[in-house]
Amino acid sequence: MPEPGLSVARGIADIAARLRQVRRAARAGLGMAWGMLGYPVAWFGLFRPRDALAAAVADLLILGFYGATPRSPSARLLARQVRRGQVGAVFFVAQNVGQPGDLTGLLRLFRAGDTAPLIAIDHEGGKVQRLKKDHGARRLPAARTLADTLSVAEARALYAKAGRDLAAFGFSVNLGPVLDVDDPANPVIGKPKRAYGRDPERIAAYGEAFVRGFGEAGLHCAAKHFPGHGRSVSDSHHGVADISAHWAEDELEPFARLFASDHAPALVMMGHLRLDSLAPDGRPATVSAPVVTGLLRGKLGYRGVAMTDDIDMEAVSHLMNRKEAFVQALAAGNDLIMIKNLFGYDPLLPQRSVRWVRKAIARGVLSEAQIMQSAARVRALRGPASKS
């Protein structure tokens, strides 16, 4: 029987979680209502990428949408922007995954143009798996459970089957594997068992099984959450997770091992993680050049696509507005900028992004060469992942 104090604490936590859900739903509703004022301009506007730079900026955007059916105005506009060459990638979150027929309709909507976008979803297993049995997707165990019960070869075979489930719908990017070091007390990684364990060799081995398995089905994978979310004491969905006091360099080892393997992930997702030893200005890794360019690119030698976690998350939005976050994330060295575009919905976001980049180049904050290099890395993902 649980102790009275523990029961009270759990009750308070449950109430706080429900209040956050209500607040988020209210923010989303208000944000969508306000954003719809600009919808006609976005829908009927004559904007097209008019030069190579504008086309490149489109490839740096991975945007979300509101709704779970192909009738969603937000989804329809985003699909139109994809067809117009304004956006190169989209991603699904839990609220976008409804009935199987609606999900199929959404995927068909986004893939209707001449050039299909990259389409991403979280499909780790355990609690972080958007597609369910009702969608025809097999359930995957959480990472820790999987590593405790299956060999690496068995894990790879299971991930290959799951990859075929995703590919059948039309997804091309899986936002996983988690390469964080396990700490059972961690609220967002440890408690949901999202990490494979504490041993870097084991983490890298199962991470490689993930990349290889889903790669056999033609999907690209995004290893996360760089430079290591496992020992944080807070959830970066609700604010910057300060890892300064608990982070250690051994948290880089699973990433380094996987990068050095024959199956390096095509993408790495930066976490909204504060690490004062590398970024003493207190900004999260997502917008920190010492972490993205210095640590990921320089020290670890990663040459694939560096992508942000959603810059609309409170960890970033409490520190800076969307424009500042977008520009700073690019200046830090990221190639692909994830924006849910739900809280404060902006139907004109693709057009604004081009203007933000042009102005940042004019100020010397960004360079056109950097933007073109990032776009080239993203465009290389248009083909299927290696199936070796």
HUFEN-V86590 format. One line per field, one symbol per residue. ss: DSSP state (A for helix, B for strand, O for the rest). A space follows every 10 residues. Layout:
BEGIN
ss: ???
END
This chain:
BEGIN
ss: OOOAAAAAAA AAAAAAAAAA AAAAAAAAAA AAAAAAAAAA AAAAOOOOOO OAAAAAAAAO BBBOOOOOOO OOAAAAAAAA AAAOOOOOBB BBOAAAOOOA AAAAAAAAAA OOOOOOOBBB BOBBBOOBBO OOAAAOOOOO OOAAAAAAAO OAAAAAAAAA AAAAAAAAAO OOBBOOOBOO OOOOOOOOOO OOOOOOOOOA AAAAAAAAAA AAAAAAOOOB BBBBBBOOOO OOOOOOOOOO BBOOOOOOAA AAAAAAAAAA OOOOOOBBBB OOBBOOOOOO OOOOAAAOAA AAAAAAAAAO OOOOBBBBOO OOOAAAAOOO OAAAAAAAAA AAOOOBBBBO OOOOOOOOAA AAAAAAAAAA AAAOOOOAAA AAAAAAAAAA AAOOOOOO
END
